[in-house]
């Protein structure tokens, strides 16, 4: 049996841009992706702190050290520039693995720089 647990979390990322007419995804500063172990095209859930919207898409790398968080495609109808979002990814692991699992979580400042790392 497998259970779904939190793998990665970028907490309080600020959306820097939206691109409605794009095939869909969220572009995130590659260094932030690395910091929490996100890989290109990995499925993510985005929770918008400003309006409560939640959606699922996939992540692609943006320019390292750019602070970019760009919501693209249909999701741009639900999330706007300057919104604060939480970007989450999950993993399927066994209960035994879950007993020792620690998700990678970082909290970001208003410029999408790492403010603190949890775990």
C-alpha positions as CSV (number, residue, x, y, z in Angstrom):
1,X,0.0,0.0,0.0
2,X,1.1,3.6,-0.7
3,X,0.0,6.8,0.9
4,X,0.2,10.3,-0.6
5,X,2.4,12.7,1.5
6,X,3.7,16.2,1.0
7,X,7.1,16.1,-0.8
8,X,7.8,19.8,-1.5
9,X,6.4,23.1,-0.5
10,X,7.2,26.7,-1.7
11,X,5.3,28.7,0.9
12,X,4.1,32.3,0.2
13,X,5.6,32.6,-3.3
14,X,4.5,35.9,-5.0
15,X,3.3,35.5,-8.6
16,X,5.4,37.8,-10.8
17,X,3.5,37.4,-14.1
18,X,0.7,35.6,-15.8
19,X,0.5,34.5,-19.4
20,X,-3.0,33.5,-20.4
21,X,-2.3,32.4,-24.0
22,X,0.2,29.6,-23.2
23,X,-0.3,25.9,-23.2
24,X,-0.3,25.8,-19.4
25,X,2.0,25.3,-16.5
26,X,3.8,27.4,-13.8
27,X,7.3,28.6,-14.3
28,X,9.4,28.8,-11.1
29,X,12.9,30.1,-10.5
30,X,15.1,27.0,-11.1
31,X,17.0,27.6,-7.8
32,X,13.7,27.5,-5.9
33,X,12.8,24.3,-7.6
34,X,16.1,22.8,-6.7
35,X,15.8,24.0,-3.1
36,X,12.7,21.8,-2.6
37,X,13.5,19.0,-5.0
38,X,11.0,19.8,-7.7
39,X,11.8,18.5,-11.2
40,X,10.7,19.8,-14.6
41,X,7.2,18.7,-15.5
42,X,6.4,17.5,-12.0
43,X,2.7,17.8,-11.1
44,X,2.0,20.5,-8.5
45,X,-1.0,21.9,-6.7
46,X,-1.2,25.7,-6.4
47,X,-3.2,27.3,-3.6
48,X,-3.9,31.0,-4.0
49,X,-3.8,32.7,-0.6
50,X,-5.5,35.8,-2.0
51,X,-8.7,34.2,-3.3
52,X,-8.7,30.5,-2.1
53,X,-8.4,29.0,-5.6
54,X,-6.7,25.7,-5.9
55,X,-5.5,24.0,-9.1
56,X,-3.2,21.4,-10.4
57,X,-0.7,21.9,-13.2
58,X,3.0,21.1,-13.8
59,X,6.1,23.1,-13.1
60,X,8.8,24.2,-15.5
61,X,12.1,26.0,-14.6
62,X,12.4,29.7,-15.0
63,X,15.7,31.6,-15.0
64,X,17.8,30.8,-11.9
65,X,18.0,33.6,-9.3
66,X,15.2,35.5,-11.1
67,X,12.6,35.1,-8.4
68,X,10.1,34.4,-11.2
69,X,6.8,32.6,-10.5
70,X,4.8,32.8,-13.8
71,X,1.3,31.3,-14.0
72,X,0.5,30.3,-17.6
73,X,-2.5,29.0,-19.5
74,X,-6.0,28.7,-18.1
75,X,-4.7,29.1,-14.5
76,X,-4.1,32.7,-15.3
77,X,-7.9,33.2,-15.1
78,X,-7.7,32.1,-11.4
79,X,-4.4,33.6,-10.2
80,X,-3.2,37.1,-10.8
81,X,0.2,38.9,-10.6
82,X,1.1,39.8,-7.1
83,X,-1.1,37.0,-5.6
84,X,0.6,35.0,-2.9
85,X,0.6,31.3,-3.6
86,X,1.6,28.0,-2.0
87,X,3.1,25.5,-4.5
88,X,2.9,21.9,-3.3
89,X,4.0,18.5,-4.6
90,X,3.3,15.1,-3.3
91,X,4.8,11.6,-3.3
92,X,3.4,8.2,-3.0
93,X,5.4,6.2,-0.4
94,X,4.9,3.3,1.9
95,X,3.7,3.8,5.5
96,X,7.2,2.7,6.7
97,X,8.8,5.4,4.5
98,X,6.3,7.9,5.7
99,X,7.4,7.3,9.3
100,X,10.8,8.9,8.5
101,X,9.9,11.1,5.6
102,X,10.5,14.9,5.9
103,X,9.1,17.2,3.2
104,X,11.3,19.9,1.8
105,X,9.6,23.2,2.7
106,X,10.9,26.8,2.2
107,X,9.2,30.1,3.1
108,X,9.7,32.9,0.7
109,X,9.9,36.7,1.2
110,X,8.1,39.3,-0.9
111,X,10.8,39.0,-3.6
112,X,10.7,35.2,-3.8
113,X,14.0,34.8,-2.0
114,X,14.4,32.1,0.6
115,X,13.5,33.5,4.0
116,X,13.8,30.2,5.9
117,X,14.0,26.5,5.3
118,X,11.9,24.0,7.3
119,X,13.3,20.4,7.3
